[in-house]
Amino acid sequence: GAGVSQSPSNKVTEKGKDVELRCDPISGHTALYWYRQSLGQGLEFLIYFQGNSAPDKSGLPSDRFSAERTGGSVSTLTIQRTQQEDSAVYLCASSLALNRGQRAYEQYFGPGTRLTVT
Amino acid sequence: LAKTTQPISMDSYEGQEVNITCSHNNIATNDYITWYQQFPSQGPRFIIQGYKTKVTNEVASLFIPADRKSSTLSLPRVSLSDTAVYYCLVGDVRNDYKLSFGAGTTVTVRA
């Protein structure tokens, strides 16, 4: 079946502009995660959704970052007033619900959106 | 997440077996060992997960000794397409969904 899709695949924006990144998870996956991966850095957790609610937003680096999920499916990560340090690959992952015995570490990732802030 | 240590890079040739060892001296009782693979310009991909002894699937084998302070990912008969970064994670897979990767091991397979 179809995997996790993300759009756009690449985004170049000027410092100070807002950007929206989209994630379409695997059908039936109620858990959704956003991460970012910077060049030479590891994977950084941003936010976790279960259904449409986000019980864990602890990884969002500042109030310029926000995310929403509608219909228990598509999610959008918004970065306002982008800064150069926001440049990274933003990855979305999905999984079955954690309270149904799904092992939390088995997440399915999309290809990512490469964000470059100039 | 327990701290893990793995080699930065490994080189191999097509058809050989590649073994990547990950050290996790402070692994907790509830922790599992999970490996991910990441190709350039792609998201990470779950490979294998285990708690103790040996786990095998169609992609790899995972060997975990009795003390669980280390583990070895074994890739049999690698091909050029196995060139990727491999990440070892240790944590409580029942609850801890925040994946965190370090530098991983860059495996380069040559013809």
Interface residues (C-beta under 8 A of the other chain):
Chain A: V4 A31 Y33 Y35 Q37 G42 L43 E44 F45 Y48 D56 G59 L91 A93 S95 L98 R103 A104 Y105 E106 Q107 Y108 F109 G110 P111 G112
Chain B: Y32 T34 S41 Q42 G43 P44 R45 F46 Q49 Y87 L89 G91 D92 V93 R94 N95 D96 Y97 K98 L99 S100 F101 G102 A103 G104
